Amino acid sequence: MQSVKAERVPDYALRGGLFQSGPARRIGAVVPSVTLSAMTAPRLLLAPMEGLLDFVLRDMLTRAGAIERCVSEFIRVTDTLLPERVFHRIVPELRAGAVTPAGVPVRAQLLGSDPACLADNAARLAGLGPAGIDLNFGCPAKVVNRHGGGAALLDQPELMWRIVSAVRRAVPASMPVSAKMRLGVDDDAQALDAARAAAEGGACEIVVHARTKAQGYKPPAYWDRIAGLRQALPGLSIVANGEIWTLDDARRCQQASGCDALMLGRGIVADPGLAIAIASGGGRQLDWPAVLDLLADFWLLVGRHFEPGYRAGRLKQWLQFLRQRHPEAAEAYLRLRTVTDSRGIASGLFGVERAQALEQALGLPSELRR
Ligand SMILES: Cc1cc2nc3c(=O)[nH]c(=O)nc-3n(C[C@H](O)[C@H](O)[C@H](O)COP(=O)(O)O)c2cc1C
């Protein structure tokens, strides 16, 4: 197995901000592709993950290569027309052509249950130029479902149809409108009606998280249920999602669902090399030094964009995922889990010298510099 080391590139944040133009940095992009034996490599999408996978982590996870497209965290629509600043706050990539700094397109996701209000917001959002608009029919959160949004819509296919068609009509024909759904609320027998409603409403693609709302995040994911949807709706592009943590999972998911596109969520947060491993059939991966380089860049961006009180928490949140796949991250997490100050975290993870360089890069006053 060939491992890919991240090139040491000076922090791009120093070279003119988050969305500077210039050549995209893709850590894994230099390595020749590997011949696949059994199966064609799937197209890979990055999952929306509210509270975890924001623009900073999207930047990190798309640098490694092999991700074709991202979906933003959901933007919740209730009964108002949201100001543009809300869309820009959640999807700052909109200010840079709706691509991550590595050049990967970002669709913006809306969540709500009122077709007219969603349509008005979609029209405004479309004016900001996302790579498409995705509609959330999968969120299991009580606060969201109580207001009739997310997965609660799955047993109301007629309302789903009205939402998708209202949004479809409200945005230019050239703007892709897609939907992300689970298999149902309590019962996966609802899946076909829900998928058909989205398709007939005009969704060009649906992503199916292969579990019901009631199944939460409990393994397994029922990838074979997606195959049934594909058979019943042959004209619709369907992306499989759920429980893809390894190359082997990806292969089994592809086989069971028959999908040629997969969406990666927690698995790629735990292993930023997952997409390149899948795309290369196991020929490439990111080793720990490469992941540590990503963490250092992440730290700089977090330092640039978040208040000091949030920074340690953000780093530990990612470490908590990384420790599932990288023993070095598990060891670092154990060592640092009670540390709450930024300096302690940075020097504990990167070593004093590198932490000092990072702090200087951030332009913060530093005791470490003395
Ligand atoms: C913390 C967290 C936040 C999520 N936020 C969203 C979201 O904003 N929109 C959405 O459609 N799905 C959301 N999801 C669901 C994921 O996109 C994905 O469908 C799910 O995690 C299953 O894929 P995985 O097993 O690869 O993680 C979220 C999941 C998690 C764990």
The ligand as a MOL file (V3000), in Angstrom:
LIG
                    3D

  0  0  0     0  0            999 V3000
M  V30 BEGIN CTAB
M  V30 COUNTS 31 33 0 0 0
M  V30 BEGIN ATOM
M  V30 1 C -23.2110 15.3720 13.6240 0
M  V30 2 C -24.0420 15.0820 12.3940 0
M  V30 3 C -24.6440 16.1290 11.7240 0
M  V30 4 C -25.4230 15.8820 10.5880 0
M  V30 5 N -25.9810 16.9440 9.9140 0
M  V30 6 C -26.6790 16.7230 8.7690 0
M  V30 7 C -27.1990 17.8060 8.0060 0
M  V30 8 O -27.0150 18.9950 8.3310 0
M  V30 9 N -27.9160 17.5100 6.8950 0
M  V30 10 C -28.1360 16.2120 6.4860 0
M  V30 11 O -28.7860 16.0030 5.4720 0
M  V30 12 N -27.6090 15.1790 7.1630 0
M  V30 13 C -26.9010 15.4000 8.2910 0
M  V30 14 N -26.3320 14.3540 8.9570 0
M  V30 15 C -26.4250 12.9790 8.3900 0
M  V30 16 C -25.1850 12.6820 7.5420 0
M  V30 17 O -25.1270 13.5270 6.4270 0
M  V30 18 C -25.1860 11.2210 7.0630 0
M  V30 19 O -26.3490 10.9940 6.3400 0
M  V30 20 C -25.1080 10.2420 8.2270 0
M  V30 21 O -24.1200 10.6200 9.1630 0
M  V30 22 C -24.8270 8.8210 7.7290 0
M  V30 23 O -23.6240 8.7800 7.0170 0
M  V30 24 P -22.2490 8.2750 7.7030 0
M  V30 25 O -22.5420 6.9420 8.3210 0
M  V30 26 O -21.2980 8.2160 6.5480 0
M  V30 27 O -21.8770 9.2810 8.7410 0
M  V30 28 C -25.5890 14.5620 10.1110 0
M  V30 29 C -24.9820 13.5090 10.8030 0
M  V30 30 C -24.2090 13.7580 11.9310 0
M  V30 31 C -23.5680 12.5880 12.6400 0
M  V30 END ATOM
M  V30 BEGIN BOND
M  V30 1 1 1 2
M  V30 2 1 2 3
M  V30 3 2 2 30
M  V30 4 2 3 4
M  V30 5 1 4 5
M  V30 6 1 4 28
M  V30 7 2 5 6
M  V30 8 1 6 7
M  V30 9 1 6 13
M  V30 10 2 7 8
M  V30 11 1 7 9
M  V30 12 1 9 10
M  V30 13 2 10 11
M  V30 14 1 10 12
M  V30 15 2 12 13
M  V30 16 1 13 14
M  V30 17 1 14 15
M  V30 18 1 14 28
M  V30 19 1 15 16
M  V30 20 1 16 17
M  V30 21 1 16 18
M  V30 22 1 18 19
M  V30 23 1 18 20
M  V30 24 1 20 21
M  V30 25 1 20 22
M  V30 26 1 22 23
M  V30 27 1 23 24
M  V30 28 2 24 25
M  V30 29 1 24 26
M  V30 30 1 24 27
M  V30 31 2 28 29
M  V30 32 1 29 30
M  V30 33 1 30 31
M  V30 END BOND
M  V30 END CTAB
M  END
